[in-house]
Each structure stands twice: as C-alpha cells, then as structure tokens.
Amino acid sequence: MESSRHSARCSTRANRSWARRTVAAVALVAVSSAPVAFELAPATVSAAPAPDTLGAGGEYHPLTPARIYDSRAATAVNEPSPGAKPATPAQPTFDIDLLGVGGIPDRPADVLAVVVNITVTEPTAAGWLNAYGAGASSGLASIVNYTTGQTVPNLSIVRPGANGDLTVKLFTQNASATAHVVVDVFGWFSTSSNADRGARLVPITPGRLLDTREGAGVPLGRAGSVEVQVRGATLSTGQVLGAGSDIVGVVLNVTGINQQADSTGTFLSVVPTLTAGVPPSTSNVNLSRGQIKPNMVIVPVGADGKIRLYNHAGSAHVAVDVAGYLTTTAPGARAGRVVPLTTPYRVFDTRETQWGAVALGPGQAEDWSFADFVNSVRIDGQWVGAQSAVIGNLTSAELKRQYSTVAVSSYLTVYPSDQPRPNASNVNMVEGAPVPNLAIMKYGTASTVRVFNLAGFNHYLYDASAVVLAD
C-alpha cells in the first residue's frame, strides 16, 4: 500500500500537515499547523461564486442503483473490449463514461459529483485503485486497497472530468498483474446551474439502526432479505430520524458478518425496494467465508419509509449504522451542501513521521483537529466558508498484535470529539491486509474528530474527497 508523502496542488506549493493529532493520555504530537490553500477546480461551482451565493450547488439526487461499468467478459457493461485491466508499478489508467449512464445527466455543466461503488475483483496481485476526473492530477490517494484474489468494493464521491469521464488507476508491485473493475452508481450532486432542487446531506453522530445478532440473532439466509424502517427510527445513540417524506435517502455503514456455520462467499445489497424472486442488480458488500467487512452505502428511502437488505448466498449477519440522512427540507442557506475536492487528497497517514509514526493502541482514542483544513478549502482562491463534516476514505493500513501469540481483529470508530463514543464502527479489520471504507467525519468542537481503536496496534490514513458546508 502506498505511504510516501504527497506535495499538495495548492497555491503555496507547500507540503504541510492539515490535521493536528492528539492522543488520549499522550502529549500532542508536534506537527506543522500552518494552513494550506487547497484549490478546487472552477468547474466545482458555476462562475466561482462567493460562499453565500452557491445557488443549488452540492445537492444530492438519488438514483435507482445501476451498474454502469463492468470489465468482465461474461457480464461486461459499457466496455467495448472486455477483459482484465493491467495493474502494474507503472500505474496504468483507463477511462470510463460517467455522464449519460445509469440515470446521470449527460451535461457536464449539471453534474458536480457522482456517488459510485467501485469494486476490484479477481486481482492477480495486491495493490490499490484510485479514481478521479479525466484530465485531473491524481496525487497520492487510494479508494480501494486489495490483496491477491480479493473482491473489494468501496463507495466514493468522484468528480467527472471536463469531458464527463472518470479515470481509473490501478497499481501493484507486479509487472504483469491484472484486475477487473466494476462500477455501480447510486446518485449525483448537482451544480448551481442546475434548476432542479435536490437533497441536502445532514451528517450525524453515528448510531446503530440494526444488528441481526441481537435478540434471537437470526442471520439473513440465501436470497434472504429484511426490511428496515428509516423514517422515524430511533438509533442506539437515542437520536430519532425525521418521520416525514422529506427524508429521501440515508447514509449507512453496512457491516457484513459472514461467520455462520453454513457461510460461503456472498454479497449484500441495500435497496429502497425489492421485487419478490428478483435479486438486485447491484451489490454493496462482498464477503468471503468467515469475513467481517464494512462498506458505506447511500441509498434512497422507499415510499414506505423503509430500505431493504438482501443476502445472496449462505447466511450472514449484518450491522447497520446511520452516518447521516438526505432531506429535501433545507437545513439552512448553505448547510448540507456537498462540495467535492478536485481529486482525493491524503490528509494524514499515521505511519508517516510528520504525523508521529505511532500506531493507535488497544482501547485507545485520539483526536484530530481539522481546523486548519477547514480554513484551507477554497474555490478560485476564496474560502468556501464554515463546514460541518469532511467525507473521505478511511483506511486501516496495518494492524499488529498486542501479544505475539494471540491473533487480533479490531475496528475503528470515528465520531465528533465532544460526543460519547457510539455503538458503531467505520472499519473492521484483521491482520495482514489493508481495509478501506468511505467515512463521513462529523466535526465536534473546534472542527475536531475522535478515532477509537478496539484492539491491537492500528496504523490508519484518511484521504479527503469532499466537504459538507454549514451555515
């Protein structure tokens, strides 16, 4: 997995630390706190408006989940020459159509960003994938990290290039390695030039909505499904979601627990509706036998206020945590608008000396101050204004044992620093492989978030891809 330092594409051409790290019961790690001006492309919003005149920019439009790309010959979608893609030290790239497919508008002027689930499958060597608007500079970041033979999905918010295409980059240390790529779309964010009103994103302290292990503990069987009430639901934190029809979507962290006696390779799908006897055409979480695996999901809420979870094979438990919801009732003039960064950007990596090069230990929590990052996000040199959260890829890069003879598994939970630790998780991991997952980090006091590690010594990193505005 990549770990070298990254020089920002910014007005100062400097390399600075944007997040300040404080470890519980440990002294502050000395890092540079000088703010850096991060430049977003002018196309992010129309006419580079002042922060209080963003129009309808950054509003979400949910879509019926659809597969818009598949490189595999037997199931190819929008690929004229199906076949495995090269994944080598040269970091080869290929482009796919992002506009005009799966319900996404075909006019680049209308689409600010797209929400896609990107899956790497059948890789012949361990590596990582990044994706960004065609024509942009990729920088150092990753969306999907995988090992040989793994099928790994991850949700991402990506910006189309000027031509409407998405560039996909694959990397391994093997000069002849390959991998297949699958892309599913779930929605898009509009620019301020789009007249149609969308939905605003309201980030919340994560709270558990469902855990099939509780009570009688009945897993989802083969082709099994469960309906989950979203509107009006009470979460494990005591938060109550709105019951009105203005709640049109929900942001979930879905964790599949495939450890039943009859477990086998399977996938989980999260959809607003299901037709009896017809399996969903897209997947959200791919599970090997014995695996625990998370993935973030943004899914429309059905007309009845519910969502459905579907399991393909064997039997698997599932835990569902709510990280936010989408509402057509604007929480403010700017609040809830999502502004994507030009490309994913490496904010911190605990393996690097500039962030202390210290793993987070068992049962420990540490705080990250994003105050300088918040003050650095700009459009055409102008600050975008107050922000309530940052969206990006949280990756557990390396998990090591506390005791040499005892195997370890763990999870990370991210939450506002001024809130109690919730019964929720963002990334579940075992030894031996990096695990990525999209995470919405809702800020606490002074734009600070807290990260908790259950067990072992965990190195992790964060690649920001978008910010959520506040009034």
C-alpha positions in Angstrom: 0.0 0.0 0.0 1.3 3.5 -0.9 2.7 5.5 2.0 5.1 8.1 0.5 4.5 11.8 1.3 2.5 14.0 -1.1 3.1 17.5 -2.2 -0.2 19.4 -2.5 -1.5 21.0 -5.6 -2.1 24.3 -3.8 -1.4 28.0 -4.2 1.6 27.9 -2.0 3.1 24.7 -3.5 3.9 23.7 0.1 3.8 20.4 2.0 2.0 20.9 5.3 0.0 19.0 7.8 -3.6 19.9 7.9 -4.7 17.8 10.8 -3.3 18.1 14.3 -3.2 14.9 16.3 -3.8 14.5 20.0 -3.6 11.0 21.6 -5.6 10.3 24.7 -3.3 10.4 27.7 -0.3 11.2 25.4 1.3 14.5 24.6 0.4 16.5 21.5 2.5 15.3 18.5 4.4 18.3 17.1 3.5 18.9 13.5 3.1 22.0 11.4 -0.2 23.6 11.8 0.1 26.3 9.1 -3.0 26.4 6.9 -2.6 25.5 3.3 -4.8 26.9 0.5 -6.4 23.9 -1.3 -7.6 24.8 -4.7 -10.8 23.3 -6.1 -11.3 23.5 -9.8 -13.5 26.4 -11.0 -15.9 23.9 -12.5 -16.9 22.8 -9.0 -19.4 25.6 -8.9 -20.6 28.0 -11.6 -18.9 31.3 -12.0 -16.8 30.7 -8.8 -19.5 32.5 -6.7 -19.0 33.8 -3.2 -19.6 31.3 -0.4 -23.0 32.7 0.4 -24.3 32.5 -3.2 -23.7 28.9 -4.0 -27.2 28.6 -5.5 -28.4 25.0 -5.7 -24.9 23.6 -5.8 -24.0 20.5 -3.9 -27.5 19.0 -3.6 -28.0 15.2 -3.9 -30.2 13.4 -6.5 -30.7 9.7 -5.7 -30.9 7.2 -8.4 -32.1 3.6 -8.6 -28.9 1.7 -8.1 -27.5 0.7 -11.5 -24.3 -0.9 -12.9 -22.6 1.5 -15.3 -19.3 -0.4 -15.9 -18.0 -4.0 -15.7 -14.8 -5.1 -17.4 -15.5 -8.8 -17.1 -16.3 -10.5 -20.4 -19.3 -12.5 -19.2 -21.0 -9.5 -17.6 -19.5 -6.6 -19.5 -21.2 -3.2 -19.2 -20.1 -0.1 -21.2 -16.8 -1.8 -22.1 -16.2 -2.4 -25.8 -13.2 -4.5 -25.2 -13.9 -6.6 -22.1 -11.0 -8.1 -20.2 -8.8 -7.7 -17.2 -7.1 -4.3 -16.8 -3.4 -4.0 -16.2 -2.3 -3.2 -12.7 1.4 -2.6 -12.6 4.1 -0.4 -11.0 3.7 2.0 -14.0 0.2 2.8 -12.5 -1.7 2.4 -15.8 -5.1 4.1 -16.2 -8.2 3.8 -18.3 -11.3 6.0 -18.6 -15.0 5.2 -18.3 -18.1 7.2 -19.2 -19.6 8.8 -16.1 -22.3 11.0 -17.6 -25.4 9.9 -19.5 -25.4 6.4 -18.0 -27.4 4.9 -15.1 -29.7 8.0 -14.9 -26.8 10.5 -14.5 -27.4 13.6 -16.6 -25.3 13.9 -19.8 -24.4 17.6 -19.4 -21.1 18.2 -17.6 -22.5 21.7 -16.6 -25.2 20.0 -14.5 -23.1 17.4 -12.6 -20.9 18.4 -9.7 -20.0 14.9 -8.5 -21.3 11.3 -8.7 -21.7 8.7 -6.0 -20.4 5.3 -7.1 -19.5 2.0 -5.6 -16.2 0.9 -7.2 -15.3 -2.8 -6.9 -12.0 -4.5 -7.7 -12.4 -8.3 -8.3 -10.1 -11.1 -9.4 -6.8 -9.2 -8.9 -3.7 -11.3 -9.5 -1.6 -9.3 -7.1 -2.1 -7.0 -4.1 -2.5 -3.3 -4.9 -4.7 -0.2 -4.8 -7.1 1.7 -7.1 -7.7 5.4 -7.4 -10.3 7.3 -9.5 -10.6 10.9 -10.4 -11.9 13.2 -13.2 -10.3 12.6 -16.5 -7.6 15.3 -17.1 -7.0 16.0 -13.4 -3.8 15.2 -11.5 -4.4 12.2 -9.2 -2.0 12.9 -6.4 -1.3 10.3 -3.7 -4.6 8.7 -2.6 -6.4 5.4 -2.8 -10.1 4.4 -2.9 -9.8 0.6 -3.0 -7.0 -1.4 -1.4 -6.9 -5.2 -2.1 -4.9 -8.3 -1.8 -4.4 -11.2 -4.3 -7.8 -12.8 -5.3 -9.9 -10.4 -3.1 -13.1 -8.8 -4.2 -13.2 -5.4 -2.5 -15.9 -2.7 -3.0 -15.8 0.9 -1.7 -18.2 3.8 -2.0 -16.7 7.0 -3.4 -17.7 10.6 -4.4 -16.0 11.3 -7.7 -15.9 14.4 -9.9 -16.3 13.9 -13.7 -13.6 15.3 -15.9 -14.2 18.2 -18.3 -15.3 15.6 -20.9 -17.5 13.8 -18.4 -15.2 10.8 -18.0 -13.7 9.1 -14.9 -10.0 8.0 -14.9 -9.3 4.8 -13.0 -5.8 4.0 -11.9 -4.6 0.5 -10.8 -1.3 -0.2 -9.1 0.6 -3.3 -7.9 4.3 -4.2 -7.5 3.9 -6.9 -10.1 4.8 -6.0 -13.7 2.3 -8.4 -15.2 -0.6 -8.2 -12.7 -4.3 -7.5 -13.7 -7.6 -6.9 -12.1 -11.2 -6.5 -13.1 -13.2 -3.3 -12.1 -17.0 -2.9 -11.6 -18.8 0.4 -11.0 -22.3 0.9 -9.7 -24.0 4.3 -9.4 -26.3 5.5 -6.6 -26.8 9.2 -7.2 -25.2 12.5 -8.2 -24.7 16.0 -6.8 -25.9 19.0 -8.9 -24.1 22.2 -9.8 -25.5 25.6 -9.0 -26.5 25.9 -12.7 -29.0 23.0 -12.3 -32.5 24.3 -11.7 -33.8 21.1 -10.1 -33.8 21.0 -6.3 -32.0 18.1 -4.8 -31.5 16.9 -1.2 -29.1 18.2 1.5 -26.8 15.9 3.5 -27.2 16.1 7.3 -24.2 14.3 9.0 -24.9 12.9 12.4 -23.0 11.2 15.2 -23.1 7.6 14.0 -25.8 5.4 15.6 -26.7 1.8 15.1 -30.0 1.1 13.3 -29.9 -2.7 13.0 -27.8 -5.6 14.2 -29.2 -9.0 13.3 -27.1 -10.6 16.0 -29.2 -9.0 18.7 -32.1 -10.8 20.3 -32.8 -14.1 18.6 -29.8 -13.5 16.4 -31.3 -14.7 13.1 -29.0 -14.1 10.1 -30.1 -13.4 6.6 -30.3 -16.7 4.7 -29.7 -17.5 1.0 -31.7 -14.9 -1.1 -33.0 -13.6 2.3 -33.9 -10.1 3.0 -35.0 -7.8 5.8 -37.0 -4.5 5.8 -35.6 -1.7 7.9 -37.6 1.3 8.9 -35.7 4.5 8.4 -38.1 7.4 8.7 -38.9 7.9 12.4 -36.3 5.3 13.5 -34.6 5.6 16.9 -30.9 4.9 16.8 -28.7 3.4 19.5 -27.5 6.9 20.4 -31.0 8.0 21.2 -31.2 10.1 18.0 -34.5 10.0 16.2 -34.6 10.4 12.5 -37.3 12.5 10.9 -40.6 10.7 10.0 -41.6 12.9 7.1 -41.4 12.3 3.4 -38.7 14.9 3.1 -36.2 12.2 4.3 -35.4 10.8 0.8 -32.2 9.0 1.5 -29.9 7.7 4.2 -26.1 7.3 4.6 -25.2 3.9 6.2 -22.2 2.0 7.2 -23.2 -1.6 6.4 -21.1 -4.4 8.0 -21.5 -7.9 6.8 -20.6 -10.7 9.3 -20.2 -13.9 7.3 -19.2 -16.2 10.1 -22.1 -18.7 10.3 -21.5 -22.4 10.1 -23.1 -22.5 6.6 -21.3 -19.4 5.4 -20.0 -19.1 1.9 -18.9 -16.4 -0.4 -21.8 -13.9 -0.8 -22.7 -10.3 -1.3 -25.2 -7.9 0.4 -27.3 -5.4 -1.5 -29.1 -2.4 0.1 -32.0 -1.0 -2.0 -35.2 1.0 -1.5 -37.5 -1.7 -2.8 -37.3 -5.4 -3.7 -39.4 -7.4 -6.2 -40.1 -11.0 -4.9 -37.9 -13.5 -6.7 -35.8 -10.8 -8.4 -32.3 -10.3 -6.9 -30.9 -6.8 -7.0 -28.6 -5.9 -10.0 -26.0 -4.2 -7.8 -24.0 -5.1 -4.7 -22.7 -3.1 -1.7 -20.7 -5.5 0.4 -18.8 -8.5 -1.0 -18.0 -11.2 1.7 -15.6 -14.2 1.7 -16.3 -17.1 4.0 -15.6 -16.1 7.6 -15.1 -12.5 6.9 -16.4 -9.3 8.7 -16.4 -6.4 6.2 -17.9 -2.9 6.1 -18.9 -0.6 3.3 -20.6 2.8 3.3 -23.9 3.0 1.4 -26.0 5.9 0.2 -29.5 4.6 -0.6 -32.8 6.2 -1.4 -35.6 5.5 1.1 -38.6 3.7 -0.2 -42.1 5.4 -0.4 -43.0 3.5 2.8 -40.0 5.0 4.7 -38.0 1.7 4.6 -35.0 0.2 3.0 -34.3 -3.5 2.2 -31.1 -5.6 2.8 -30.6 -8.6 0.6 -28.1 -11.5 1.1 -27.1 -13.6 -2.0 -25.8 -16.9 -0.6 -25.3 -18.9 2.6 -26.2 -16.9 5.6 -24.8 -13.7 7.1 -25.4 -11.3 9.9 -25.5 -7.6 9.2 -25.0 -4.5 11.3 -26.2 -1.1 10.0 -25.1 2.3 11.4 -26.5 5.6 10.2 -23.9 8.3 9.5 -26.3 10.9 8.0 -29.5 11.4 6.0 -30.7 13.3 3.0 -33.5 15.7 3.2 -35.4 18.0 0.8 -36.1 20.4 3.6 -33.1 22.7 3.5 -31.5 22.9 7.0 -30.1 26.4 6.1 -28.9 28.5 3.2 -25.7 26.6 2.9 -25.9 23.8 5.4 -25.8 20.3 3.9 -24.4 21.2 0.5 -21.6 18.9 -0.5 -18.5 20.4 -2.3 -16.1 17.8 -3.8 -12.3 18.3 -3.9 -10.6 18.4 -7.2 -9.2 14.9 -6.5 -8.9 12.7 -3.4 -6.2 14.1 -1.1 -4.1 12.4 1.6 -4.9 14.4 4.8 -2.9 12.2 7.2 -1.2 8.8 7.5 -0.2 7.6 11.0 2.8 5.7 9.5 4.5 8.9 8.5 6.9 10.9 10.7 5.0 14.2 10.1 2.0 12.6 12.0 4.1 10.9 14.6 4.6 7.5 13.0 2.8 6.0 16.0 0.0 3.3 15.7 -3.2 3.8 17.8 -3.1 1.2 20.6 -5.6 -1.2 22.0 -8.6 0.6 23.6 -7.2 4.0 22.8 -8.7 7.0 21.2 -7.1 10.1 19.7 -8.3 13.4 18.4 -7.6 15.0 15.0 -8.1 18.8 14.7 -9.3 19.7 11.1 -9.4 23.4 11.9 -6.6 24.3 9.5 -8.1 22.0 6.9 -11.4 23.7 7.2 -9.8 27.1 6.7 -7.9 25.9 3.6 -10.7 24.7 1.3 -11.1 27.3 -1.4 -12.7 27.9 -4.8 -10.8 30.1 -7.0 -8.8 31.4 -4.0 -11.9 32.2 -2.0 -12.7 30.2 1.2 -15.9 28.1 0.9 -16.9 29.0 4.4 -17.9 27.0 7.5 -18.1 23.2 7.2 -19.8 20.6 9.4 -18.0 17.5 8.1 -15.5 16.0 5.8 -16.0 13.0 3.6 -13.2 10.7 2.6 -11.7 7.3 2.5 -10.6 5.9 5.9 -8.1 3.0 5.5 -6.8 0.7 8.2 -3.3 0.3 6.7 -1.7 -2.1 9.2 -3.0 -3.9 12.2 -0.4 -5.6 14.6 -0.9 -7.9 17.6 -0.6 -6.7 21.1 0.7 -10.2 22.1 2.8 -12.1 19.7 1.0 -15.4 20.2 -2.6 -14.0 20.1 -4.2 -13.2 16.8 -6.0 -9.9 16.7 -9.0 -8.3 15.0 -10.3 -4.8 15.6 -12.4 -1.9 14.4 -12.1 1.8 14.2 -14.9 4.2 15.2 -14.9 7.9 14.2 -17.2 10.4 15.9 -17.3 14.1 17.0 -14.8 14.7 19.7 -17.4 16.3 22.0 -19.8 13.3 21.9 -19.7 10.0 23.8 -18.3 7.0 21.8 -21.3 5.5 20.0 -22.1 1.8 19.4 -21.0 1.9 15.8 -18.0 1.2 13.6 -16.4 2.5 10.4 -13.8 -0.1 9.5 -13.4 -3.7 10.6 -10.1 -5.4 10.1 -7.8 -8.4 10.8 -4.1 -8.8 10.5 -2.4 -8.9 7.1 -4.5 -6.7 4.8 -5.4 -3.0 4.4 -9.1 -2.3 4.7 -10.7 0.9 3.1 -14.1 2.4 3.7 -15.7 5.8 3.0 -16.3 7.7 6.2 -18.2 10.9 7.0 -16.3 12.6 9.8 -18.7 15.0 11.5 -16.8 17.7 13.4 -17.1 18.3 17.1 -15.9 21.4 18.9 -13.1 23.3 17.1 -13.6 21.0 14.0 -12.1 18.0 15.9 -13.0 14.3 15.4 -12.0 11.4 17.6 -10.9 7.9 16.4 -11.2 4.9 18.6 -9.3 1.6 18.1 -10.7 -1.6 19.8 -7.6 -3.9 19.8 -4.0 -4.3 18.6 -1.9 -1.5 17.2 -3.6 0.1 14.2 -2.0 2.4 11.6 -4.6 4.2 9.5 -4.9 7.0 7.0 -7.5 9.4 5.6 -8.0 10.6 2.0 -10.5 13.5 1.8 -12.7 13.8 -1.2 -15.4 16.3 -0.3 -16.6 18.7 2.5 -20.1 19.4 3.8 -21.0 23.1 4.2 -22.5 24.6 7.3 -24.2 28.0 7.9 
